[in-house]
Amino acid sequence: MANPGYGKRSTPDRRPRTNHDFAHLPPREAAVAAYVDRLPEGADISVKTLAKQLPYGQCALRTALNRVQAAGHLRRGRERLETDAGGARWITRSWWSRSARDDAWWAAFTRGDVPEPEQPPDGRSHPTRSRAHILLAALGRTAPVLSLSAADCAALAPLVEGWFARGATEETLLTALTAGLPTPVHSPAALLRRRLTDKLPPEPPAPRPPRRVLECAECGVPGPPEALPGGVCGGCRGERAPAHLDTPLSASAVQVHAAEIRAAMSLKRRERAPA
C-alpha cells in the first residue's frame, strides 16, 4: 500500500468485472492491467513496487503501463488539495478505469464532471429498488401507522432522494418522519409527503471541483484539460513545458520580468568593469 492519500484511485462509474475486460490489449499489457485492476484502493502501483510482485522488469513494466495509459485505462497527474491551515499543495495521483476511456472522458473527469453512466449493451436499464424506496417500505416496522403500498413508496421516493442529495442520513429521515405523529393517521402517504416537503433541509453549498492536471497519453507532459481531447498538450505542439503548475504569466508581466532581468545583468556588468 502507498502512503495514506496516495496510490491507486478508481474513477467513478465502474462496471462489474468480467474475464474479458482487457482482451483488447497485448498479452503482457492485459496481464499487468488485470493485476492493477484487482488491487485495492490506495495500492502502490509504481513501477518499482510492481516489479517486486510481477515477473517483469522495471523497463518492461514502464512500457506496459504507458501502453495501458494510451489505451485509456490509466491517467497519471497531479491534484490540488486544500489543507486545514488554509493553504494548498499539489500531490501526485494515479487514476484507474476498468473501462477504456477516450480523451474527452478524461478531460471531463479532470474538470470535476462525473460522466453519465454507460447503458447496458441492449440499451435498456435494469431498475432496482433504490435506497429511498427501501427506507419508505420499512417505515411500517418503526411506526405501523405509516405502512405504505408499493405505489406510495414509488411516488414518495423522489422526495426522499432530495433529502439524501442534501446530506441527510437515514436516521435523520426516520426522526423527521416518525416523531410526533398525530392520532389517528388517516393518510400515511399524504402525511409523509407533507413532512418531506415542509422539513426539507437547506441545500448545502456546492463543493468546489478539485483542480487536476493530467499527463498527455502521448508524451507524458502535463497539460490543461482543454488540450486533452485532441491528445495534444503543450509538449506535443513543440511548446516548452511549464516549469510549475501556477497560473501562467500574462504577456505584459513577461515583458516586465524580462526588463528586470536585463537591468540586473547590466548592473552586474558595470560593477565588474574596471574603474
C-alpha positions in Angstrom: 0.0 0.0 0.0 1.1 3.6 -0.7 1.2 6.3 1.9 -2.3 7.4 3.1 -3.9 9.6 0.5 -1.8 8.3 -2.4 -1.7 5.2 -4.6 -4.4 3.8 -6.9 -7.6 5.8 -7.1 -10.5 4.3 -9.2 -12.7 6.6 -11.3 -16.5 6.7 -10.8 -19.0 4.6 -12.8 -17.1 1.3 -12.6 -18.9 -1.5 -14.4 -18.7 -5.1 -13.0 -15.5 -7.0 -13.5 -15.5 -9.6 -16.3 -12.9 -12.1 -17.7 -12.7 -10.0 -20.9 -12.1 -6.5 -19.6 -8.6 -6.2 -21.2 -8.9 -8.6 -24.1 -8.1 -5.7 -26.5 -4.6 -5.3 -25.0 -1.5 -7.3 -25.9 -0.9 -10.3 -23.5 1.7 -8.6 -21.3 -0.3 -5.4 -21.0 -3.5 -7.3 -20.4 -1.9 -9.2 -17.5 -0.5 -6.0 -15.9 -3.9 -4.3 -16.3 -5.8 -7.2 -14.8 -3.4 -7.3 -11.8 -3.7 -3.5 -11.2 -7.5 -3.7 -11.6 -7.7 -6.2 -8.7 -5.5 -4.2 -6.3 -7.4 -2.3 -3.6 -7.8 1.4 -3.4 -4.6 3.2 -2.3 -2.3 0.4 -3.5 1.1 1.4 -4.7 1.2 1.0 -8.5 4.6 2.5 -9.1 7.0 0.7 -11.4 9.4 -0.3 -8.6 6.6 -1.8 -6.5 5.0 -3.7 -9.3 8.4 -5.1 -10.4 8.6 -6.8 -7.0 5.3 -8.6 -7.5 5.2 -9.4 -11.2 7.6 -11.4 -13.4 8.6 -8.3 -15.4 11.5 -5.8 -15.1 11.0 -2.1 -14.4 11.7 -1.2 -18.1 9.1 -3.7 -19.3 6.6 -2.5 -16.7 7.1 1.1 -17.6 6.4 0.3 -21.3 3.4 -1.8 -20.4 1.9 1.0 -18.2 2.5 3.6 -20.9 0.5 1.4 -23.3 -2.2 0.8 -20.8 -2.4 4.6 -20.4 -2.6 5.1 -24.1 -5.5 2.6 -24.3 -7.4 4.8 -21.8 -7.3 2.8 -18.6 -4.8 4.9 -16.7 -4.0 8.6 -16.2 -1.2 9.9 -14.1 -1.1 13.6 -13.0 -1.4 15.9 -10.1 -4.3 17.2 -8.0 -4.5 20.3 -5.8 -5.5 19.7 -2.2 -6.7 22.3 0.3 -5.1 22.0 3.7 -6.7 22.6 7.1 -4.5 25.6 7.6 -6.0 27.4 4.6 -3.1 26.6 2.2 -2.9 24.2 -0.7 -0.4 21.8 -2.2 -0.1 19.6 -5.3 0.1 15.8 -4.9 0.7 13.1 -7.4 -2.3 11.0 -8.4 -2.8 7.8 -10.4 -6.4 7.3 -11.6 -7.5 3.9 -12.8 -10.5 3.0 -15.0 -11.6 -0.6 -15.7 -13.3 0.7 -18.9 -11.2 2.2 -21.6 -11.9 5.9 -21.7 -11.2 8.4 -24.5 -9.5 11.7 -24.1 -12.9 13.6 -24.0 -14.0 11.5 -21.0 -10.7 12.1 -19.2 -11.0 15.8 -19.9 -14.4 15.9 -18.3 -13.1 14.0 -15.3 -10.2 16.5 -15.0 -12.8 19.3 -14.8 -14.6 17.5 -12.0 -17.6 16.5 -14.1 -18.7 12.9 -13.4 -19.7 11.4 -16.8 -23.1 9.8 -17.3 -23.1 6.1 -16.5 -23.0 3.8 -19.5 -26.1 2.0 -20.6 -26.1 -1.9 -20.9 -25.3 -3.2 -24.4 -29.1 -3.8 -25.1 -29.8 -0.1 -24.4 -32.1 -0.9 -21.6 -31.5 -0.2 -17.9 -32.4 -2.7 -15.2 -34.2 -0.8 -12.4 -33.7 -1.9 -8.8 -35.2 -0.8 -5.6 -33.5 2.4 -4.5 -32.3 3.3 -1.1 -35.2 5.8 -0.7 -37.7 3.1 -1.7 -36.3 0.6 0.8 -36.4 3.2 3.6 -40.1 4.1 2.9 -41.1 0.4 2.6 -39.5 -0.3 6.1 -41.3 2.6 7.8 -44.1 0.3 8.9 -41.6 -1.6 11.1 -40.8 1.6 13.1 -44.3 3.1 13.0 -47.1 0.7 11.9 -49.4 3.6 11.2 -47.0 4.7 8.4 -47.2 1.4 6.4 -47.2 2.2 2.7 -48.1 0.4 -0.5 -45.6 -0.1 -3.3 -47.2 2.6 -5.3 -46.9 5.1 -2.4 -43.2 4.2 -2.0 -42.5 4.8 -5.7 -44.4 8.1 -5.6 -42.6 9.4 -2.4 -39.1 8.1 -3.3 -38.1 11.2 -5.3 -38.7 13.4 -2.2 -36.6 11.1 -0.1 -33.8 11.2 -2.7 -33.9 15.0 -2.4 -33.1 14.7 1.4 -30.2 12.3 0.6 -28.9 14.8 -2.0 -28.7 17.4 0.7 -26.7 15.2 3.1 -29.5 13.8 5.3 -28.9 10.4 6.8 -31.4 7.6 7.2 -31.5 8.3 11.0 -32.4 12.0 10.3 -35.1 11.0 7.9 -36.6 8.4 10.3 -36.7 11.0 13.1 -38.3 13.7 10.9 -41.0 11.3 9.5 -41.9 9.4 12.7 -41.6 11.9 15.5 -44.8 13.4 17.0 -47.2 11.5 14.9 -50.9 12.6 15.2 -53.6 10.2 16.4 -55.1 8.8 14.3 -53.2 8.9 10.9 -55.8 9.0 8.2 -53.5 9.1 5.2 -49.9 7.9 5.8 -48.8 8.9 2.2 -50.2 12.4 2.5 -48.7 12.9 5.9 -45.3 11.8 4.7 -45.4 13.9 1.6 -46.2 17.0 3.7 -43.3 16.3 6.1 -40.9 15.5 3.4 -41.8 18.8 1.7 -42.0 21.1 4.7 -39.0 19.8 6.6 -36.6 19.5 3.7 -33.1 20.6 4.9 -31.4 23.5 3.3 -29.2 22.8 0.3 -25.5 22.6 1.2 -23.0 24.8 -0.7 -21.7 23.1 -3.8 -18.2 21.7 -3.3 -15.5 23.2 -5.5 -14.3 20.6 -8.0 -10.7 19.6 -7.5 -8.0 21.1 -9.7 -6.3 18.4 -11.7 -3.5 18.3 -14.3 -3.2 15.0 -16.2 -0.3 13.8 -18.3 -0.7 13.6 -22.0 -1.2 9.9 -23.0 1.1 10.5 -26.0 4.2 12.2 -24.5 3.6 12.2 -20.7 3.8 16.1 -20.5 1.2 17.6 -18.1 -1.3 19.7 -20.0 -4.5 21.6 -19.2 -7.9 19.8 -19.6 -8.8 21.7 -22.8 -5.8 20.3 -24.5 -6.7 16.7 -23.8 -9.5 15.9 -26.3 -7.1 16.1 -29.2 -4.4 14.2 -27.4 -2.2 17.3 -27.9 -0.7 19.1 -25.0 1.9 21.9 -24.9 4.8 19.4 -25.2 3.2 17.7 -28.3 2.8 21.1 -30.1 6.5 21.8 -29.6 6.0 24.4 -26.8 8.1 24.5 -23.7 6.6 22.5 -20.8 5.6 24.7 -17.9 8.1 24.9 -15.0 5.4 24.8 -12.4 1.6 24.4 -12.1 0.8 28.0 -11.1 -1.2 30.4 -13.3 0.8 31.4 -16.4 2.1 35.0 -16.6 0.4 37.4 -18.9 2.3 38.9 -21.9 2.8 42.2 -20.1 4.1 40.5 -16.9 6.6 38.6 -19.0 7.9 41.8 -20.6 8.3 43.5 -17.2 10.1 40.4 -15.9 12.4 40.4 -18.9 13.2 44.1 -18.4 14.1 43.5 -14.8 16.4 40.7 -15.7 18.2 42.8 -18.4 18.6 45.7 -15.9 20.1 43.4 -13.3 22.5 41.9 -15.8 23.5 45.4 -16.9 24.2 46.4 -13.3 26.4 43.4 -12.7 28.4 44.2 -15.8 29.0 47.8 -14.6 30.1 46.5 -11.2 32.6 44.1 -12.8 34.0 46.7 -15.1 37.5 48.1 -14.0 37.4 51.7 -12.5 
